[in-house]
Amino acid sequence: MIYTHHLRVYYEDTDMAGIVYYANYLKFTERGRSDAVRDMEIDQNAMKADGYVFAVKSVQAEYHTPARFGDELRVETETSKLGGASLEMSQRVLRGDDLVFSAVFRVACMDMAGKAVRFPADIRQKLQKSLR
C-alpha cells in the first residue's frame, strides 16, 4: 500500500540558489514515514509507553532532480520488506510526475535500552497489512 504526504517547499528548505538543501529530503521523508505509520493505525506514543520505538538503521538515497522554492511535492511511502525486528520502507519524493528523490530506509524496532527486539504481535500485524 502506498501512503502519501503532501508538502510545499519553503524558503527555509532551500540553499542560496533556491534549491532544496540535500539534507531536507531526510526531513521530508521522515514526515512521510510518520504519516504512513499513523495511517497504519500504529500509535508511536503508545509503543513508547510499552517500551518500544522505531529507529532508522540505514538509508540509501538518490537525488534525481532538484526541487525548488515554491514547489509542491508528494512523498510516497510503502513498506517493502518486513523482518522479525526490522522493516524496509521505500520512499519517493515527486513533483507532479517527476521523480525528485528516492530512498530506502531500514528501520529497526528497539527497546528503550537501544537493543533490537522483535515487533510486538499487534504492530507486526499492522505492518504486514501494509506490505506491497
DSSP file (Angstrom, degrees, kcal/mol; ACC not computed):
  #  RESIDUE AA STRUCTURE BP1 BP2  ACC     N-H-->O    O-->H-N    N-H-->O    O-->H-N    TCO  KAPPA ALPHA  PHI   PSI    X-CA   Y-CA   Z-CA
    1    1 A M              0   0    0      0, 0.0     2,-0.5     0, 0.0    78,-0.5   0.000 360.0 360.0 360.0 138.1    0.0    0.0    0.0
    2    2 A I        -     0   0    0     76,-0.1     2,-0.4   130,-0.1    76,-0.2  -0.858 360.0-160.1-100.7 127.9    1.3    3.5   -0.8
    3    3 A Y  E     -A   77   0A   0     74,-3.0    74,-2.7    -2,-0.5     2,-0.4  -0.863  11.0-149.8-105.3 141.5    0.9    6.2    1.7
    4    4 A T  E     -A   76   0A   0     -2,-0.4     2,-0.4    72,-0.2    72,-0.2  -0.924  16.1-177.3-122.2 136.9    1.1    9.9    0.6
    5    5 A H  E     -A   75   0A   0     70,-2.2    70,-3.6    -2,-0.4     2,-0.3  -1.000  15.1-152.8-128.7 129.3    2.2   13.0    2.3
    6    6 A H  E     +A   74   0A   0     -2,-0.4     2,-0.3    68,-0.2    68,-0.2  -0.794  21.1 162.3-103.7 144.8    2.0   16.5    0.6
    7    7 A L  E     -A   73   0A   0     66,-2.4    66,-3.3    -2,-0.3     2,-0.4  -0.984  29.6-132.3-153.8 162.4    4.2   19.4    1.3
    8    8 A R  E     -A   72   0A   0     -2,-0.3     2,-0.5    64,-0.2    64,-0.2  -0.927  29.1-116.4-116.1 143.1    5.4   22.7   -0.2
    9    9 A V        -     0   0    0     62,-2.7    61,-2.3    -2,-0.4     2,-0.2  -0.693  34.8-163.2 -81.1 122.8    9.0   23.8   -0.4
   10   10 A Y    >   -     0   0    0     -2,-0.5     3,-1.9    59,-0.2     4,-0.3  -0.612  34.4-103.6-101.4 165.1    9.5   26.9    1.7
   11   11 A Y  G >  S+     0   0    0      1,-0.3     3,-1.8    -2,-0.2     7,-0.1   0.874 120.6  60.5 -53.5 -40.7   12.4   29.4    1.6
   12   12 A E  G 3  S+     0   0    0      1,-0.3    -1,-0.3     8,-0.0    -3,-0.0   0.685  98.3  59.6 -63.8 -17.3   13.8   27.8    4.8
   13   13 A D  G <  S+     0   0    0     -3,-1.9     8,-2.4     7,-0.1    -1,-0.3   0.537  98.9  75.3 -85.0  -7.8   14.1   24.5    3.0
   14   14 A T  B <  S-G   20   0B   0     -3,-1.8     6,-0.2    -4,-0.3     2,-0.1  -0.574  70.8-128.1-111.0 165.7   16.5   25.9    0.3
   15   15 A D    >   -     0   0    0      4,-2.6     3,-1.9    -2,-0.2    -1,-0.1  -0.241  54.3 -76.7 -92.4-170.0   20.1   26.9   -0.2
   16   16 A M  T 3  S+     0   0    0      1,-0.3    -2,-0.0     2,-0.1    -1,-0.0   0.731 131.7  57.2 -65.2 -21.1   21.2   30.2   -1.6
   17   17 A A  T 3  S-     0   0    0      2,-0.2    -1,-0.3     1,-0.0     3,-0.1   0.458 118.2-109.8 -87.5  -0.6   20.4   29.1   -5.1
   18   18 A G  S <  S+     0   0    0     -3,-1.9    51,-2.0     1,-0.3     2,-0.4   0.640  78.2 130.3  81.6  13.7   16.7   28.4   -4.2
   19   19 A I  B    S-H   68   0C   0     49,-0.2    -4,-2.6     1,-0.1    -1,-0.3  -0.807  71.4 -94.7-101.2 141.9   17.3   24.6   -4.5
   20   20 A V  B     -G   14   0B   0     47,-2.9    -6,-0.3    -2,-0.4    47,-0.2  -0.344  44.0-114.7 -57.5 126.3   16.2   22.3   -1.7
   21   21 A Y    >   -     0   0    0     -8,-2.4     3,-1.9     1,-0.1     4,-0.5  -0.434  26.5-120.5 -63.5 133.9   19.2   21.6    0.6
   22   22 A Y  T >  S+     0   0    0      1,-0.3     3,-1.2     2,-0.2     4,-0.4   0.794 107.9  55.8 -54.0 -38.5   20.0   17.9    0.3
   23   23 A A  T >> S+     0   0    0      1,-0.2     3,-1.1     2,-0.2     4,-0.8   0.733  92.8  71.8 -69.1 -21.4   19.6   17.1    4.0
   24   24 A N  H <> S+     0   0    0     -3,-1.9     4,-2.5     1,-0.3    -1,-0.2   0.738  83.1  68.9 -69.4 -20.9   16.0   18.4    4.0
   25   25 A Y  H <> S+     0   0    0     -3,-1.2     4,-2.6    -4,-0.5    -1,-0.3   0.845  95.1  56.6 -63.3 -30.8   14.9   15.4    1.9
   26   26 A L  H <> S+     0   0    0     -3,-1.1     4,-1.8    -4,-0.4    -1,-0.2   0.873 107.7  47.6 -66.9 -35.8   15.5   13.3    5.0
   27   27 A K  H  X S+     0   0    0     -4,-0.8     4,-2.1     2,-0.2    -2,-0.2   0.919 111.5  50.4 -67.0 -44.1   13.1   15.6    6.9
   28   28 A F  H  X S+     0   0    0     -4,-2.5     4,-1.8     1,-0.2    -2,-0.2   0.920 112.9  45.4 -60.8 -43.9   10.5   15.3    4.2
   29   29 A T  H  X S+     0   0    0     -4,-2.6     4,-2.7     2,-0.2    -1,-0.2   0.841 108.1  57.6 -71.8 -31.6   10.7   11.5    4.1
   30   30 A E  H  X S+     0   0    0     -4,-1.8     4,-2.7     2,-0.2    -1,-0.2   0.925 107.2  48.5 -61.0 -43.1   10.6   11.4    7.9
   31   31 A R  H  X S+     0   0    0     -4,-2.1     4,-2.5     1,-0.2    -2,-0.2   0.910 111.1  50.9 -62.1 -41.3    7.3   13.2    7.8
   32   32 A G  H  X S+     0   0    0     -4,-1.8     4,-2.3     2,-0.2    -2,-0.2   0.910 111.9  46.1 -62.8 -42.9    6.1   10.8    5.1
   33   33 A R  H  X S+     0   0    0     -4,-2.7     4,-2.7     2,-0.2     5,-0.2   0.907 111.6  52.0 -66.6 -41.2    7.1    7.8    7.2
   34   34 A S  H  X S+     0   0    0     -4,-2.7     4,-2.1     1,-0.2    -2,-0.2   0.922 112.3  45.6 -61.4 -44.0    5.5    9.2   10.3
   35   35 A D  H  X S+     0   0    0     -4,-2.5     4,-2.7     2,-0.2    -1,-0.2   0.896 111.8  52.4 -65.1 -39.7    2.2    9.8    8.4
   36   36 A A  H  X S+     0   0    0     -4,-2.3     4,-1.5     2,-0.2    -2,-0.2   0.934 110.1  47.6 -61.8 -45.8    2.4    6.3    6.9
   37   37 A V  H  <>S+     0   0    0     -4,-2.7     5,-2.1     1,-0.2    -1,-0.2   0.908 112.6  49.5 -62.4 -41.8    2.8    4.7   10.4
   38   38 A R  H ><5S+     0   0    0     -4,-2.1     3,-1.8     1,-0.2    -1,-0.2   0.911 108.8  52.4 -62.3 -42.5   -0.1    6.8   11.7
   39   39 A D  H 3<5S+     0   0    0     -4,-2.7    -1,-0.2     1,-0.3    -2,-0.2   0.761 102.6  59.0 -66.3 -24.0   -2.2    5.8    8.7
   40   40 A M  T 3<5S-     0   0    0     -4,-1.5    -1,-0.3    -3,-0.2    -2,-0.2   0.456 120.0-115.3 -78.8  -0.7   -1.4    2.1    9.6
   41   41 A E  T < 5 +     0   0    0     -3,-1.8     2,-0.6     1,-0.3    -3,-0.2   0.830  67.4 146.1  66.4  35.8   -3.0    2.9   13.0
   42   42 A I      < -     0   0    0     -5,-2.1     2,-0.9    84,-0.1    -1,-0.3  -0.925  39.5-151.2-101.6 119.1    0.3    2.4   14.8
   43   43 A D     >  -     0   0    0     -2,-0.6     4,-2.3     1,-0.2     5,-0.1  -0.802   8.5-168.7 -93.8 105.7    0.5    4.8   17.8
   44   44 A Q  H  > S+     0   0    0     -2,-0.9     4,-2.3     1,-0.2    -1,-0.2   0.789  86.9  56.3 -69.4 -26.1    4.1    5.5   18.4
   45   45 A N  H  > S+     0   0    0      2,-0.2     4,-2.1     1,-0.2    -1,-0.2   0.908 109.6  45.9 -68.4 -40.6    3.4    7.2   21.7
   46   46 A A  H  > S+     0   0    0      2,-0.2     4,-1.6     1,-0.2    -2,-0.2   0.890 111.0  53.6 -67.0 -39.0    1.7    4.0   22.9
   47   47 A M  H  <>S+     0   0    0     -4,-2.3     5,-2.6     1,-0.2     4,-0.3   0.943 109.1  48.3 -58.0 -47.2    4.6    2.0   21.5
   48   48 A K  H ><5S+     0   0    0     -4,-2.3     3,-1.5     1,-0.2    -2,-0.2   0.899 108.1  53.8 -61.9 -40.8    7.0    4.1   23.5
   49   49 A A  H 3<5S+     0   0    0     -4,-2.1    -1,-0.2     1,-0.3    -2,-0.2   0.818 108.5  50.9 -62.0 -30.0    4.8    3.7   26.7
   50   50 A D  T 3<5S-     0   0    0     -4,-1.6    -1,-0.3    -3,-0.3    -2,-0.2   0.453 128.3-100.8 -86.2  -2.0    5.1   -0.1   26.1
   51   51 A G  T < 5S+     0   0    0     -3,-1.5    61,-0.7    -4,-0.3     2,-0.4   0.665  85.0 111.7  95.8  17.7    8.9    0.2   25.8
   52   52 A Y  E   < +B  111   0A   0     -5,-2.6     2,-0.3    59,-0.2    -1,-0.3  -0.944  34.4 172.4-125.6 145.8    9.3    0.1   22.0
   53   53 A V  E     -B  110   0A   0     57,-2.2    57,-3.0    -2,-0.4     2,-0.4  -0.972  29.6-120.5-142.6 159.2   10.5    2.6   19.5
   54   54 A F  E     -B  109   0A   0     -2,-0.3     2,-0.4    55,-0.2    55,-0.2  -0.808  30.4-176.6 -94.6 142.6   11.3    2.7   15.8
   55   55 A A  E     -B  108   0A   0     53,-2.1    53,-3.2    -2,-0.4     2,-0.4  -0.992  29.3-118.0-141.5 134.3   14.8    3.8   14.8
   56   56 A V  E     -B  107   0A   0     -2,-0.4    51,-0.3    51,-0.2     3,-0.1  -0.556  28.6-179.7 -70.0 126.3   16.3    4.3   11.4
   57   57 A K  E     -     0   0A   0     49,-3.6     2,-0.3     1,-0.4    50,-0.2   0.811  63.1 -10.3 -95.2 -39.3   19.2    1.9   11.0
   58   58 A S  E     -B  106   0A   0     48,-1.4    48,-2.7     2,-0.0    -1,-0.4  -0.990  54.3-156.3-157.0 160.0   20.3    2.8    7.4
   59   59 A V  E     -B  105   0A   0     -2,-0.3     2,-0.5    46,-0.2    46,-0.2  -0.997   3.7-163.6-142.3 137.5   19.3    4.8    4.4
   60   60 A Q  E     -B  104   0A   0     44,-2.2    44,-2.1    -2,-0.4     2,-0.3  -0.983  26.6-177.7-118.8 116.9   20.2    4.5    0.8
   61   61 A A  E     -B  103   0A   0     -2,-0.5     2,-0.4    42,-0.2    42,-0.2  -0.850  18.7-169.8-123.7 151.0   19.3    7.7   -1.1
   62   62 A E  E     -B  102   0A   0     40,-2.8    40,-2.4    -2,-0.3     2,-0.6  -0.990  13.9-147.9-140.2 131.7   19.4    9.1   -4.6
   63   63 A Y  E     +B  101   0A   0     -2,-0.4    38,-0.2    38,-0.2    37,-0.1  -0.871  20.1 173.2 -98.3 122.7   18.9   12.6   -5.8
   64   64 A H        -     0   0    0     36,-2.8    37,-0.2    -2,-0.6    36,-0.2   0.874  63.3 -12.0 -99.5 -46.8   17.3   12.7   -9.2
   65   65 A T  S    S-     0   0    0     35,-1.4    -1,-0.4    33,-0.1     2,-0.1  -0.978  79.0 -95.3-155.2 146.8   16.4   16.3  -10.0
   66   66 A P        -     0   0    0      0, 0.0     2,-0.3     0, 0.0    35,-0.1  -0.358  25.7-146.5 -72.4 143.7   16.4   19.4   -7.8
   67   67 A A        -     0   0    0    -47,-0.2   -47,-2.9    -2,-0.1     2,-0.3  -0.780  22.9-154.4 -97.6 153.2   13.2   20.7   -6.1
   68   68 A R  B >   -H   19   0C   0     -2,-0.3     3,-2.4   -49,-0.2   -59,-0.3  -0.811  29.5 -66.2-129.8 165.1   13.0   24.5   -5.7
   69   69 A F  T 3  S+     0   0    0    -51,-2.0   -59,-0.2    -2,-0.3    -1,-0.1  -0.213 120.1  19.3 -47.6 131.0   11.4   27.1   -3.6
   70   70 A G  T 3  S+     0   0    0    -61,-2.3    -1,-0.3     1,-0.3   -60,-0.1   0.204  88.5 139.1  91.1 -15.3    7.6   27.1   -4.1
   71   71 A D    <   -     0   0    0     -3,-2.4   -62,-2.7   -63,-0.1     2,-0.6  -0.300  50.3-134.5 -63.3 145.1    7.4   23.5   -5.5
   72   72 A E  E     -A    8   0A   0    -64,-0.2    24,-0.3   -66,-0.0     2,-0.3  -0.914  30.7-169.5 -98.3 124.1    4.6   21.3   -4.3
   73   73 A L  E     -A    7   0A   0    -66,-3.3   -66,-2.4    -2,-0.6     2,-0.4  -0.781  17.2-151.5-117.5 158.3    5.9   17.9   -3.5
   74   74 A R  E     -AC   6  94A   0     20,-2.4    20,-2.8    -2,-0.3     2,-0.6  -0.997   7.2-154.9-129.3 126.3    4.4   14.5   -2.8
   75   75 A V  E     -AC   5  93A   0    -70,-3.6   -70,-2.2    -2,-0.4     2,-0.5  -0.908  10.6-163.9-102.3 120.5    6.2   11.9   -0.6
   76   76 A E  E     -AC   4  92A   0     16,-3.1    16,-2.1    -2,-0.6     2,-0.4  -0.901   8.2-174.1-106.2 132.5    5.1    8.3   -1.3
   77   77 A T  E     +AC   3  91A   0    -74,-2.7   -74,-3.0    -2,-0.5     2,-0.3  -0.982   8.3 168.3-129.6 134.0    5.9    5.7    1.3
   78   78 A E  E     - C   0  90A   0     12,-2.2    12,-2.6    -2,-0.4     2,-0.6  -0.998  36.5-119.5-143.8 147.0    5.5    1.9    1.2
   79   79 A T  E     +dC 131  89A   0     51,-0.6    53,-1.7   -78,-0.5    10,-0.3  -0.733  32.4 174.7 -81.4 121.0    6.7   -0.9    3.3
   80   80 A S  E     +     0   0A   0      8,-2.8     2,-0.3    -2,-0.6     9,-0.2   0.705  61.7  16.3-104.2 -23.5    8.7   -3.1    1.0
   81   81 A K  E     - C   0  88A   0      7,-1.4     7,-2.5    51,-0.0     2,-0.4  -0.994  57.4-161.5-148.1 149.8   10.1   -5.8    3.4
   82   82 A L  E     + C   0  87A   0     -2,-0.3     5,-0.2     5,-0.2     2,-0.1  -0.974  14.8 172.9-136.2 121.3    9.3   -7.0    6.9
   83   83 A G        -     0   0    0      3,-3.4    36,-0.2    -2,-0.4    -2,-0.0  -0.376  50.2 -85.1-109.0-168.6   11.6   -8.9    9.1
   84   84 A G  S    S+     0   0    0      1,-0.2    35,-2.3    -2,-0.1     3,-0.1   0.898 122.2   3.8 -68.0 -41.7   11.5  -10.1   12.7
   85   85 A A  S    S+     0   0    0     33,-0.3    24,-3.1     1,-0.0     2,-0.3   0.281 128.8  49.0-128.4   7.0   12.9   -6.8   14.2
   86   86 A S  E     - E   0 108A   0     22,-0.2    -3,-3.4    30,-0.1     2,-0.3  -0.959  54.6-163.9-145.2 162.8   13.3   -4.6   11.2
   87   87 A L  E     -CE  82 107A   0     20,-2.6    20,-3.0    -2,-0.3     2,-0.5  -0.951  16.6-132.5-141.8 162.5   11.4   -3.3    8.1
   88   88 A E  E     -CE  81 106A   0     -7,-2.5    -8,-2.8    -2,-0.3    -7,-1.4  -0.976  17.7-167.5-119.6 129.4   12.3   -1.6    4.9
   89   89 A M  E     -CE  79 105A   0     16,-2.8    16,-2.9    -2,-0.5     2,-0.4  -0.975   7.1-154.1-120.2 125.5   10.4    1.4    3.7
   90   90 A S  E     -CE  78 104A   0    -12,-2.6   -12,-2.2    -2,-0.5     2,-0.4  -0.815  17.7-173.7 -97.6 135.1   10.8    2.7    0.1
   91   91 A Q  E     -CE  77 103A   0     12,-3.1    12,-2.4    -2,-0.4     2,-0.4  -0.970  13.3-170.6-134.4 147.0   10.1    6.3   -0.4
   92   92 A R  E     -CE  76 102A   0    -16,-2.1   -16,-3.1    -2,-0.4     2,-0.5  -0.996  11.7-152.6-133.0 139.3    9.8    8.7   -3.4
   93   93 A V  E     -CE  75 101A   0      8,-3.2     7,-3.0    -2,-0.4     8,-1.6  -0.968  25.6-175.8-109.7 123.8    9.6   12.4   -3.5
   94   94 A L  E     -CE  74  99A   0    -20,-2.8   -20,-2.4    -2,-0.5     2,-0.6  -0.898  29.5-155.8-123.2 149.0    7.8   13.6   -6.6
   95   95 A R  E >  S- E   0  98A   0      3,-2.4     3,-2.2    -2,-0.3     2,-0.4  -0.952  82.1 -49.5-116.3 103.6    6.9   17.0   -8.2
   96   96 A G  T 3  S-     0   0    0     -2,-0.6   -22,-0.1   -24,-0.3    -2,-0.0  -0.566 123.4 -24.8  63.8-124.0    3.9   16.1  -10.3
   97   97 A D  T 3  S+     0   0    0     -2,-0.4     2,-0.4    -3,-0.1    -1,-0.3   0.434 115.8 107.1 -95.7  -1.4    5.1   13.0  -12.2
   98   98 A D  E <   - E   0  95A   0     -3,-2.2    -3,-2.4     1,-0.0     2,-0.5  -0.667  69.1-132.5 -85.8 126.6    8.8   13.9  -11.9
   99   99 A L  E     + E   0  94A   0     -2,-0.4    -5,-0.2    -5,-0.2     3,-0.1  -0.665  31.5 169.1 -77.0 121.5   10.9   11.9   -9.5
  100  100 A V  E     -     0   0A   0     -7,-3.0   -36,-2.8    -2,-0.5   -35,-1.4   0.820  63.2  -1.2 -99.6 -44.0   13.0   14.2   -7.4
  101  101 A F  E     -BE  63  93A   0     -8,-1.6    -8,-3.2   -38,-0.2    -1,-0.4  -0.994  57.7-170.8-151.3 144.1   14.4   12.0   -4.7
  102  102 A S  E     +BE  62  92A   0    -40,-2.4   -40,-2.8    -2,-0.3     2,-0.3  -0.991  11.2 168.6-139.1 150.8   14.2    8.3   -3.8
  103  103 A A  E     -BE  61  91A   0    -12,-2.4   -12,-3.1    -2,-0.3     2,-0.5  -0.994  27.0-143.6-157.2 154.0   15.4    6.4   -0.8
  104  104 A V  E     -BE  60  90A   0    -44,-2.1   -44,-2.2    -2,-0.3     2,-0.4  -0.994  22.6-163.2-121.3 122.7   15.2    3.0    1.0
  105  105 A F  E     -BE  59  89A   0    -16,-2.9   -16,-2.8    -2,-0.5     2,-0.6  -0.892  10.1-151.9-108.3 133.6   15.1    3.2    4.8
  106  106 A R  E     -BE  58  88A   0    -48,-2.7   -49,-3.6    -2,-0.4   -48,-1.4  -0.934  20.5-167.9-102.0 122.6   15.9    0.2    7.0
  107  107 A V  E     -BE  56  87A   0    -20,-3.0   -20,-2.6    -2,-0.6     2,-0.3  -0.935   4.5-154.9-119.1 131.5   14.0    0.7   10.3
  108  108 A A  E     -BE  55  86A   0    -53,-3.2   -53,-2.1    -2,-0.4     2,-0.5  -0.762  15.5-130.9-104.9 150.1   14.6   -1.3   13.5
  109  109 A C  E     -B   54   0A   0    -24,-3.1     8,-2.5    -2,-0.3     2,-0.3  -0.888  39.2-179.9 -93.4 127.1   12.2   -2.0   16.4
  110  110 A M  E     -BF  53 116A   0    -57,-3.0   -57,-2.2    -2,-0.5     6,-0.2  -0.907  27.1-126.3-130.4 154.7   14.2   -1.3   19.6
  111  111 A D  E >   -B   52   0A   0      4,-2.5     3,-1.9    -2,-0.3   -59,-0.2  -0.363  47.3 -91.4 -85.9 178.8   13.6   -1.4   23.3
  112  112 A M  T 3  S+     0   0    0    -61,-0.7   -60,-0.1     1,-0.3    -1,-0.1   0.641 126.2  60.7 -71.0 -12.3   14.3    1.7   25.4
  113  113 A A  T 3  S-     0   0    0      2,-0.1    -1,-0.3     0, 0.0    -3,-0.0   0.463 120.9-106.5 -89.4  -2.6   17.9    0.5   26.0
  114  114 A G  S <  S+     0   0    0     -3,-1.9     2,-0.4     1,-0.3    -2,-0.1   0.634  74.4 138.5  89.0  14.6   18.6    0.6   22.3
  115  115 A K        -     0   0    0      1,-0.0    -4,-2.5     0, 0.0    -1,-0.3  -0.780  58.8-112.5 -95.2 135.3   18.6   -3.1   21.7
  116  116 A A  B     +F  110   0A   0     -2,-0.4     2,-0.3    -6,-0.2    -6,-0.3  -0.453  43.1 177.4 -65.6 133.8   16.8   -4.5   18.6
  117  117 A V        -     0   0    0     -8,-2.5    -8,-0.3   -32,-0.3    -1,-0.0  -0.942  34.5 -90.5-135.9 156.6   13.7   -6.6   19.6
  118  118 A R        -     0   0    0     -2,-0.3   -33,-0.3     1,-0.1   -34,-0.1  -0.314  52.3 -96.4 -64.0 149.1   11.0   -8.4   17.6
  119  119 A F        -     0   0    0    -35,-2.3    -1,-0.1   -36,-0.2   -33,-0.0  -0.421  42.8-106.4 -63.0 138.3    8.0   -6.4   16.7
  120  120 A P     >  -     0   0    0      0, 0.0     4,-2.8     0, 0.0     3,-0.4  -0.374  35.7-108.9 -59.7 150.0    5.1   -6.9   19.1
  121  121 A A  H  > S+     0   0    0      1,-0.2     4,-2.2     2,-0.2     5,-0.1   0.854 117.0  50.1 -54.3 -42.8    2.4   -9.1   17.5
  122  122 A D  H  > S+     0   0    0      2,-0.2     4,-1.6     1,-0.2    -1,-0.2   0.886 113.2  45.9 -67.2 -37.4   -0.2   -6.2   17.1
  123  123 A I  H  > S+     0   0    0     -3,-0.4     4,-2.6     2,-0.2     5,-0.2   0.918 111.5  52.5 -69.2 -43.6    2.4   -4.0   15.4
  124  124 A R  H  X S+     0   0    0     -4,-2.8     4,-2.7     1,-0.2    -2,-0.2   0.905 107.8  52.2 -57.4 -42.8    3.6   -6.8   13.2
  125  125 A Q  H  X S+     0   0    0     -4,-2.2     4,-1.7    -5,-0.2    -1,-0.2   0.910 110.9  46.2 -61.8 -43.3    0.1   -7.5   12.0
  126  126 A K  H  X S+     0   0    0     -4,-1.6     4,-0.8     2,-0.2    -1,-0.2   0.890 114.3  47.8 -67.9 -39.6   -0.5   -3.8   11.1
  127  127 A L  H >X S+     0   0    0     -4,-2.6     3,-0.7     1,-0.2     4,-0.6   0.892 107.7  56.5 -67.1 -38.9    2.9   -3.7    9.2
  128  128 A Q  H >< S+     0   0    0     -4,-2.7     3,-1.1     1,-0.2    -2,-0.2   0.888 103.5  54.0 -59.2 -41.1    2.1   -6.9    7.4
  129  129 A K  H 3< S+     0   0    0     -4,-1.7    -1,-0.2     1,-0.2    -2,-0.2   0.777 105.1  55.7 -64.1 -26.1   -1.1   -5.4    6.0
  130  130 A S  H << S+     0   0    0     -4,-0.8   -51,-0.6    -3,-0.7    -1,-0.2   0.585  78.8 118.9 -85.9  -9.7    0.9   -2.5    4.6
  131  131 A L  B <<   d   79   0A   0     -3,-1.1   -51,-0.2    -4,-0.6    -3,-0.0  -0.250 360.0 360.0 -59.8 141.9    3.3   -4.6    2.6
  132  132 A R              0   0    0    -53,-1.7    -1,-0.2  -131,-0.1   -52,-0.1   0.483 360.0 360.0 -78.3 360.0    3.2   -4.0   -1.1
